Amino acid sequence: MDTAATSRDMLAVNGAEKSFGAVRALAGVDFVVRAGECVGLVGHNGAGKSTLVTLMTGGTKPDRGRILLDGQDATGSYGFAAAREHGLRCVFQELSLCPNLTVTENTRIAHRSISGLGWRRRAEQVIRQKLDEIFPGHGIDVGTTIASLSIAKRQMVEIATAFSESEAKVRLVILDEPTSSLDATLAGQLLAYVRKFVGAGGSVVVISHILGEILSAADRVVVMKDGKVVAERPASEFTVASLVAAMGSVVRERDAVRPARDQSGQTPVLAQTATGPEPAIGFVAYPGEIVGLAGLGGHGQTRTLIGLYRDQGGDWIARRDSKVAFVAGDRHVDGNLPLWSILKNLTLTLLPDLTRFGLVQHRAEAAVAQQWRARIEVRTQDLDNPILSLSGGNQQKVLFARALATRVPVVLMDDPMRGVDIGTKQEVYAILRSEADKGRTFVWYSTEMDEICQCDRVYVFREGRIVAELRGADIAESHILAASFAEQAA
């Protein structure tokens, strides 16, 4: 890669090295973003992407190397303020909005120039205009608090805030897993806006494990592995398979379409009666099934999962003979215990099985944690490190391992693989199928069509109720989209 700085290089990182204790996060990375281009940045969890983003946004300084703005060395004085003044914005995978404030109030925090009398009206105008531009028909009330919004709508607000302008022109936006909580329609709206923004001379860095989105949106793709850039070329020269190979994984052939199963005579492990106007479809799941919940985001899938959990007596406290486990989609609200270690977060639901005479058997606990660390490839040198020391994708792996390590017959999953790399996803798919073949049942809400197509049966949701049930060869993107957008019955 040519690392010579030019005036067209909006931002460049040259020879960046960064270590955190014994962990070498970056090992001589060169990375350039030019005006009027979209750069895709990919790599497995722990490849160094988040550290590189932190350097570019001014959150930390490199141990060695330089940061250049418009071709000029800015390493010594570079920080959050300098990055923002230069027109750089970032949508972090770990959303940074203040949950107790409204959408409008969060906009005011992001734009210091919006002040004085009438600031609320001006802030409302700024954020509403950008939401309308990026996500037409978004349905977000800018006067509501962030905490009351779904995770998808929070992500939409964060994206709109990053692209909105008041005192300074936005020149570069870094999108870290921007569509991880968005359904296909919202993701399409965002990517269309990204191309519009880039076409007008702006710059965008997109970080995503959804490789199809990277290839469709990016002009150039940079691949990282073990803290280094291992490949870089125009997006048109990559395929999904060659991109995965550059990351160090092997693309597995998709399993043949599984025939619809005969459930006659079987007793359901979960059931929920139909609600709403006719024709209405009830929910049922049988032993050994992987049941998918599909449809546009926010149409009742998560509410159904929570209802199924509560119907089984779930009270979020682990019991020795629990019937269900729950993998949360919003790890910050419903998943992580941020003050606890990786090990304690992973084994939380196993404590009834690991306790004898009221005391936790620590050797057994450590053995289980090490087994799942290896099986699902949690990237850490020490399980006693805090859970927040992990990347977002690795935190999600811990939550997934927490559920799979139990003996429960049913696992409910609320978009559990947000931000998880493609190699690990393929391993998880194999684990799910293996566990299902042994009789364990999975109910899986996902915003990714590839994941929904792994299921034996799929329920499509629209406006809070099930409107279609798909089996076998009928589980296809075209059928799911048709059911998601069909007109309501008269």
C-alpha positions as CSV (number, residue, x, y, z in Angstrom):
1,M,0.0,0.0,0.0
2,D,1.2,3.5,-0.9
3,T,1.4,5.3,2.4
4,A,2.6,8.7,1.0
5,A,0.2,11.4,2.3
6,T,-1.7,13.4,-0.2
7,S,-4.1,16.3,0.1
8,R,-6.9,14.0,-1.1
9,D,-6.3,11.8,1.9
10,M,-9.0,13.1,4.3
11,L,-7.5,10.9,7.0
12,A,-4.5,8.6,7.1
13,V,-3.0,6.3,9.7
14,N,0.6,5.4,8.9
15,G,2.5,2.6,10.6
16,A,0.3,2.5,13.7
17,E,1.3,0.2,16.6
18,K,-0.7,-0.1,19.7
19,S,-0.5,-2.5,22.7
20,F,-2.5,-3.0,25.8
21,G,-0.3,-4.8,28.2
22,A,0.8,-8.0,26.6
23,V,-1.9,-7.7,23.9
24,R,-0.7,-6.2,20.6
25,A,-3.8,-4.8,19.1
26,L,-2.2,-3.1,16.1
27,A,1.1,-4.1,14.5
28,G,2.1,-1.5,11.9
29,V,-1.2,-0.6,10.3
30,D,-1.6,1.7,7.3
31,F,-5.1,2.9,6.6
32,V,-6.3,5.7,4.3
33,V,-9.7,7.3,3.8
34,R,-10.0,9.6,0.7
35,A,-12.6,12.2,-0.1
36,G,-15.6,10.8,-1.9
37,E,-15.2,7.1,-1.2
38,C,-16.7,4.5,1.0
39,V,-14.1,2.1,2.6
40,G,-15.2,-1.3,3.9
41,L,-13.2,-2.5,6.9
42,V,-13.6,-6.2,7.8
43,G,-11.9,-8.8,10.0
44,H,-12.8,-11.3,12.7
45,N,-13.6,-10.2,16.2
46,G,-10.3,-9.1,17.8
47,A,-8.6,-8.4,14.5
48,G,-7.9,-4.8,15.6
49,K,-10.7,-2.9,13.9
50,S,-12.1,-1.3,17.1
51,T,-8.6,-0.2,18.2
52,L,-8.0,1.4,14.7
53,V,-11.4,3.2,15.0
54,T,-10.4,4.5,18.5
55,L,-7.2,5.9,17.0
56,M,-9.0,7.6,14.1
57,T,-11.6,9.2,16.4
58,G,-9.0,10.5,18.8
59,G,-9.9,8.2,21.7
60,T,-6.3,6.9,22.1
61,K,-2.9,7.6,20.6
62,P,-0.7,5.1,18.8
63,D,2.5,3.9,20.6
64,R,4.2,4.3,17.2
65,G,3.1,5.8,13.9
66,R,1.3,8.9,12.7
67,I,-2.2,10.3,12.1
68,L,-2.5,12.7,9.2
69,L,-5.4,15.1,8.4
70,D,-5.5,16.3,4.8
71,G,-1.9,15.2,4.4
72,Q,-0.6,17.0,7.5
73,D,0.8,15.3,10.5
74,A,-1.6,15.8,13.5
75,T,-0.4,13.0,15.8
76,G,0.7,15.1,18.7
77,S,-2.4,17.2,19.0
78,Y,-5.0,14.7,17.9
79,G,-7.9,13.9,20.1
80,F,-11.8,13.9,20.2
81,A,-12.0,17.6,19.8
82,A,-9.6,17.7,16.8
83,A,-11.4,14.8,15.1
84,R,-14.8,16.5,15.5
85,E,-13.4,19.9,14.3
86,H,-12.1,18.1,11.3
87,G,-15.6,16.8,10.5
88,L,-15.2,13.2,11.7
89,R,-18.1,11.4,13.3
90,C,-18.5,7.8,14.5
91,V,-21.4,5.5,15.2
92,F,-20.0,3.1,17.7
93,Q,-21.1,-0.5,17.9
94,E,-21.7,0.1,21.6
95,L,-24.3,2.9,21.3
96,S,-23.3,6.1,23.0
97,L,-26.6,7.9,23.5
98,C,-27.8,8.9,27.0
99,P,-30.8,6.6,27.7
100,N,-32.5,9.0,30.2
101,L,-32.6,11.9,27.7
102,T,-34.9,12.4,24.8
103,V,-33.8,12.2,21.1
104,T,-33.8,16.0,20.9
105,E,-31.7,16.4,24.1
106,N,-29.2,13.9,22.8
107,T,-29.0,15.9,19.6
108,R,-28.2,19.0,21.7
109,I,-25.3,17.2,23.4
110,A,-23.9,16.3,20.0
111,H,-24.1,19.8,18.7
112,R,-22.6,22.4,21.0
113,S,-23.6,25.3,18.7
114,I,-27.3,24.6,19.4
115,S,-27.8,26.7,22.5
116,G,-29.6,29.7,23.9
117,L,-33.3,30.4,23.6
118,G,-35.1,28.2,21.2
119,W,-32.4,25.4,21.3
120,R,-35.0,22.7,21.6
121,R,-36.8,23.7,18.5
122,R,-33.6,23.9,16.5
123,A,-32.4,20.6,17.8
124,E,-35.7,18.9,16.9
125,Q,-35.4,20.3,13.4
126,V,-31.9,19.1,12.9
127,I,-32.5,15.5,14.0
128,R,-36.0,15.1,12.5
129,Q,-34.7,16.4,9.1
130,K,-31.9,13.8,9.1
131,L,-34.0,10.9,10.3
132,D,-36.5,11.7,7.5
133,E,-33.7,11.9,5.0
134,I,-32.0,8.6,5.9
135,F,-35.0,6.5,7.1
136,P,-38.2,7.7,5.5
137,G,-41.2,6.7,7.5
138,H,-39.1,6.0,10.6
139,G,-42.0,6.7,13.0
140,I,-39.6,8.0,15.8
141,D,-41.0,10.7,18.1
142,V,-38.0,12.9,18.8
143,G,-39.5,13.9,22.1
144,T,-39.3,10.4,23.6
145,T,-36.5,9.1,25.7
146,I,-33.8,6.9,24.2
147,A,-34.5,4.2,26.9
148,S,-38.1,3.8,25.6
149,L,-37.0,3.1,22.0
150,S,-36.2,-0.3,20.6
151,I,-32.6,-1.1,19.9
152,A,-33.2,-0.7,16.2
153,K,-34.6,2.8,16.7
154,R,-31.8,3.8,19.0
155,Q,-29.4,2.7,16.3
156,M,-31.3,4.8,13.7
157,V,-31.1,7.9,16.0
158,E,-27.4,7.4,16.5
159,I,-26.8,7.1,12.8
160,A,-28.9,10.2,12.1
161,T,-27.1,12.2,14.8
162,A,-23.7,11.3,13.3
163,F,-24.7,12.5,9.8
164,S,-26.5,15.7,11.0
165,E,-24.8,19.1,10.8
166,S,-25.0,22.3,12.7
167,E,-21.7,24.1,13.4
168,A,-19.3,22.1,11.2
169,K,-19.6,20.1,8.0
170,V,-19.5,16.4,8.3
171,R,-16.7,15.0,6.2
172,L,-16.1,11.5,7.4
173,V,-18.5,9.1,9.2
174,I,-17.3,5.8,10.6
175,L,-20.1,3.3,10.9
176,D,-19.3,0.4,13.2
177,E,-21.7,-2.5,12.6
178,P,-24.4,0.1,11.6
179,T,-27.0,-2.5,10.5
180,S,-26.6,-5.0,13.3
181,S,-30.0,-4.2,14.7
182,L,-31.7,-3.1,11.5
183,D,-34.0,-5.2,9.3
184,A,-33.3,-5.5,5.6
185,T,-35.5,-2.6,4.7
186,L,-33.8,-0.1,7.1
187,A,-30.4,-1.4,6.2
188,G,-31.2,-0.8,2.5
189,Q,-32.3,2.8,3.3
190,L,-29.0,3.4,5.2
191,L,-26.8,2.0,2.5
192,A,-28.6,4.1,-0.2
193,Y,-27.9,7.2,1.9
194,V,-24.3,6.3,2.3
195,R,-23.9,6.1,-1.5
196,K,-25.6,9.5,-1.7
197,F,-23.3,11.0,0.9
198,V,-20.2,9.7,-0.8
199,G,-21.4,10.8,-4.2
200,A,-21.6,14.4,-2.8
201,G,-17.9,14.2,-1.7
202,G,-18.2,12.8,1.8
203,S,-16.3,9.8,3.1
204,V,-17.6,6.8,5.0
205,V,-15.9,3.8,6.7
206,V,-18.2,0.8,7.1
207,I,-17.3,-1.9,9.5
208,S,-19.6,-5.0,9.2
209,H,-19.7,-8.7,9.5
210,I,-22.4,-8.7,6.9
211,L,-20.1,-9.1,3.9
212,G,-22.8,-8.6,1.2
213,E,-23.4,-5.1,2.5
214,I,-19.7,-4.3,2.5
215,L,-19.4,-5.4,-1.1
216,S,-22.5,-3.5,-2.2
217,A,-21.6,-0.2,-0.4
218,A,-17.8,0.0,-0.5
219,D,-15.5,1.3,-3.2
220,R,-12.5,-0.3,-1.5
221,V,-12.2,-3.0,1.1
222,V,-9.5,-3.4,3.7
223,V,-9.1,-6.7,5.5
224,M,-7.5,-6.9,9.0
225,K,-6.2,-10.0,10.8
226,D,-4.2,-10.2,14.1
227,G,-3.7,-6.4,14.2
228,K,-2.4,-6.1,10.6
229,V,-3.8,-5.2,7.2
230,V,-3.6,-8.4,5.2
231,A,-5.5,-7.4,2.0
232,E,-6.7,-4.2,0.3
233,R,-8.2,-3.8,-3.1
234,P,-11.3,-2.4,-4.9
235,A,-14.6,-4.0,-3.7
236,S,-15.3,-5.1,-7.3
237,E,-12.3,-7.5,-7.1
238,F,-13.7,-9.4,-4.0
239,T,-16.4,-11.9,-3.7
240,V,-17.9,-13.1,-0.4
241,A,-15.8,-16.2,-0.7
242,S,-12.5,-14.4,-1.4
243,L,-13.2,-11.9,1.3
244,V,-13.8,-14.7,3.9
245,A,-10.6,-16.4,2.7
246,A,-8.6,-13.2,3.1
247,M,-10.0,-13.0,6.7
248,G,-8.6,-16.5,7.3
249,S,-11.8,-18.6,7.2
250,V,-13.3,-21.0,4.8
251,V,-16.8,-20.5,3.4
252,R,-19.0,-23.5,4.0
253,E,-21.5,-24.6,1.5
254,R,-25.0,-23.8,2.6
255,D,-26.8,-26.9,3.7
256,A,-29.4,-28.3,1.2
257,V,-32.9,-27.2,1.9
258,R,-34.2,-29.3,4.8
259,P,-37.5,-31.0,4.1
260,A,-40.5,-30.0,6.2
261,R,-40.6,-32.2,9.3
262,D,-43.5,-34.4,10.2
263,Q,-44.6,-33.4,13.7
264,S,-47.7,-35.6,13.8
265,G,-47.9,-37.2,17.2
266,Q,-45.3,-34.9,18.8
267,T,-46.1,-32.9,21.9
268,P,-45.1,-29.2,21.5
269,V,-42.5,-27.9,24.0
270,L,-43.8,-24.3,23.5
271,A,-47.1,-23.0,22.4
272,Q,-48.8,-19.6,22.3
273,T,-52.4,-19.0,21.0
274,A,-53.1,-16.7,18.2
275,T,-54.0,-13.1,18.8
276,G,-55.5,-10.4,16.7
277,P,-58.1,-10.5,13.8
278,E,-58.6,-13.5,11.6
279,P,-56.9,-15.1,9.9
280,A,-54.5,-15.4,12.8
281,I,-51.7,-18.0,13.3
282,G,-50.6,-19.4,16.7
283,F,-47.1,-20.2,17.7
284,V,-45.8,-23.7,18.4
285,A,-42.4,-25.3,18.6
286,Y,-41.5,-29.0,18.8
287,P,-38.5,-30.9,20.2
288,G,-35.4,-30.7,18.0
289,E,-36.6,-27.7,15.9
290,I,-35.0,-24.5,15.0
291,V,-37.9,-22.0,14.7
292,G,-37.2,-18.6,13.2
293,L,-39.0,-15.4,13.8
294,A,-38.9,-13.1,10.8
295,G,-40.4,-9.9,9.5
296,L,-39.6,-6.2,9.8
297,G,-37.9,-5.2,13.0
298,G,-40.1,-4.1,15.9
299,H,-43.2,-6.0,14.8
300,G,-43.5,-8.2,17.9
301,Q,-40.7,-10.7,17.6
302,T,-38.9,-9.7,20.8
303,R,-42.2,-9.4,22.7
304,T,-43.1,-12.9,21.7
305,L,-39.8,-14.3,22.9
306,I,-40.2,-12.5,26.3
307,G,-43.8,-13.8,26.5
308,L,-42.6,-17.4,25.8
309,Y,-39.9,-17.1,28.5
310,R,-42.4,-15.8,31.1
311,D,-44.9,-18.5,30.2
312,Q,-42.3,-21.1,31.2
313,G,-41.9,-19.5,34.6
314,G,-38.8,-17.5,33.7
315,D,-38.0,-14.8,36.2
316,W,-34.4,-14.2,35.0
317,I,-33.0,-16.1,38.0
318,A,-31.3,-19.3,37.2
319,R,-32.8,-22.5,38.6
320,R,-31.4,-26.0,38.7
321,D,-34.1,-27.4,36.4
322,S,-35.0,-24.4,34.2
323,K,-37.0,-25.1,31.1
324,V,-35.7,-22.2,29.0
325,A,-32.6,-20.0,28.5
326,F,-32.7,-16.6,27.0
327,V,-30.0,-15.0,24.8
328,A,-30.5,-11.2,24.9
329,G,-30.1,-9.1,21.8
330,D,-29.3,-5.9,23.8
331,R,-26.4,-7.1,25.8
332,H,-26.0,-3.8,27.7
333,V,-29.6,-3.8,29.0
334,D,-30.4,-7.5,29.3
335,G,-27.2,-9.4,29.0
336,N,-23.9,-8.2,30.5
337,L,-23.1,-7.7,34.1
338,P,-20.4,-5.0,33.4
339,L,-18.6,-5.2,36.7
340,W,-18.1,-8.9,36.5
341,S,-15.4,-10.9,34.8
342,I,-15.8,-12.8,31.6
343,L,-15.9,-16.1,33.5
344,K,-18.6,-15.0,35.9
345,N,-20.7,-13.6,33.1
346,L,-20.4,-16.9,31.2
347,T,-21.2,-19.3,34.1
348,L,-24.0,-17.2,35.7
349,T,-26.8,-19.5,34.6
350,L,-24.8,-22.6,35.4
351,L,-24.4,-21.8,39.1
352,P,-27.1,-24.2,40.3
353,D,-25.2,-27.1,38.7
354,L,-21.8,-25.9,39.9
355,T,-22.9,-25.4,43.6
356,R,-22.5,-27.9,46.3
357,F,-23.6,-27.3,49.9
358,G,-24.1,-23.7,49.0
359,L,-20.6,-23.2,47.7
360,V,-19.5,-22.7,44.0
361,Q,-17.1,-25.4,42.8
362,H,-14.6,-23.1,41.3
363,R,-12.5,-25.7,39.5
364,A,-15.6,-27.0,37.7
365,E,-16.7,-23.5,36.9
366,A,-13.3,-22.7,35.4
367,A,-13.3,-25.9,33.4
368,V,-16.7,-25.2,31.8
369,A,-15.7,-21.7,31.0
370,Q,-12.5,-22.8,29.4
371,Q,-14.3,-25.4,27.3
372,W,-16.7,-22.8,25.9
373,R,-14.0,-20.2,25.5
374,A,-12.3,-22.7,23.1
375,R,-15.5,-24.0,21.5
376,I,-16.8,-20.6,20.5
377,E,-13.5,-18.8,20.3
378,V,-13.8,-16.0,22.8
379,R,-10.8,-13.8,22.1
380,T,-9.2,-13.2,25.5
381,Q,-6.0,-14.2,27.3
382,D,-7.6,-14.4,30.7
383,L,-11.2,-15.2,31.6
384,D,-10.8,-13.2,34.8
385,N,-10.6,-10.0,32.7
386,P,-13.7,-7.7,32.9
387,I,-16.4,-8.5,30.4
388,L,-16.1,-5.0,29.0
389,S,-12.4,-5.7,28.0
390,L,-13.8,-7.8,25.1
391,S,-14.9,-6.4,21.7
392,G,-18.7,-6.2,21.2
393,G,-18.7,-9.4,19.1
394,N,-16.8,-11.3,21.8
395,Q,-19.2,-10.1,24.5
396,Q,-22.0,-11.5,22.4
397,K,-20.2,-14.8,22.1
398,V,-20.1,-15.0,25.9
399,L,-23.9,-14.5,26.2
400,F,-24.4,-17.2,23.6
401,A,-22.1,-19.6,25.4
402,R,-23.9,-18.8,28.7
403,A,-27.1,-20.3,27.3
404,L,-25.7,-23.2,25.3
405,A,-23.7,-24.4,28.3
406,T,-26.9,-25.1,30.3
407,R,-29.0,-28.3,30.2
408,V,-32.2,-26.5,29.3
409,P,-34.3,-28.1,26.5
410,V,-35.3,-24.7,25.0
411,V,-33.1,-21.7,24.0
412,L,-34.8,-18.4,23.1
413,M,-32.5,-16.2,21.0
414,D,-33.1,-12.4,20.4
415,D,-30.8,-11.6,17.4
416,P,-27.9,-13.2,19.4
417,M,-25.1,-12.9,16.8
418,R,-25.1,-9.1,16.3
419,G,-21.5,-8.1,15.5
420,V,-20.1,-11.7,15.5
421,D,-17.7,-12.5,12.7
422,I,-18.6,-14.8,9.8
423,G,-16.2,-17.6,10.9
424,T,-17.8,-17.8,14.3
425,K,-21.3,-17.6,12.9
426,Q,-20.6,-20.7,10.8
427,E,-19.4,-22.5,13.9
428,V,-22.4,-21.5,15.8
429,Y,-24.8,-22.6,13.0
430,A,-23.1,-26.1,13.2
431,I,-23.5,-26.1,17.0
432,L,-27.2,-25.2,16.8
433,R,-27.9,-27.9,14.3
434,S,-25.9,-30.5,16.4
435,E,-27.9,-29.5,19.5
436,A,-31.2,-29.6,17.6
437,D,-30.4,-33.1,16.4
438,K,-30.1,-34.1,20.0
439,G,-33.6,-32.8,20.8
440,R,-32.9,-29.2,22.0
441,T,-35.3,-26.6,20.6
442,F,-34.3,-23.1,19.5
443,V,-36.5,-20.1,18.8
444,W,-34.5,-17.6,16.9
445,Y,-35.3,-14.0,16.0
446,S,-32.8,-12.6,13.6
447,T,-32.5,-9.6,11.3
448,E,-30.2,-11.5,9.0
449,M,-31.9,-13.4,6.2
450,D,-29.1,-16.0,6.0
451,E,-29.7,-16.9,9.6
452,I,-33.5,-17.2,9.1
453,C,-32.8,-19.6,6.2
454,Q,-31.0,-21.9,8.7
455,C,-34.3,-22.6,10.4
456,D,-36.7,-25.6,10.0
457,R,-39.8,-23.4,10.2
458,V,-40.3,-19.6,10.1
459,Y,-43.0,-17.4,11.5
460,V,-43.3,-14.0,9.8
461,F,-44.5,-11.2,11.9
462,R,-46.4,-8.0,10.9
463,E,-47.9,-5.4,13.2
464,G,-47.5,-7.5,16.3
465,R,-48.9,-10.8,15.1
466,I,-47.9,-13.9,13.1
467,V,-49.1,-13.6,9.5
468,A,-47.4,-16.5,7.8
469,E,-45.8,-19.8,8.6
470,L,-43.1,-21.1,6.2
471,R,-41.6,-24.6,6.0
472,G,-38.8,-26.3,4.0
473,A,-38.3,-24.9,0.5
474,D,-40.8,-22.1,1.2
475,I,-38.3,-20.5,3.6
476,A,-36.9,-18.0,1.2
477,E,-36.2,-14.2,1.2
478,S,-38.8,-13.5,-1.4
479,H,-41.6,-15.3,0.6
480,I,-40.5,-13.6,3.8
481,L,-40.5,-10.1,2.3
482,A,-43.9,-10.8,0.6
483,A,-45.5,-11.7,3.9
484,S,-43.8,-8.8,5.7
485,F,-45.2,-6.2,3.3
486,A,-48.6,-7.7,2.4
487,E,-51.6,-5.5,2.8
488,Q,-53.6,-6.1,5.9
489,A,-56.7,-8.3,5.4
490,A,-59.9,-6.3,5.2
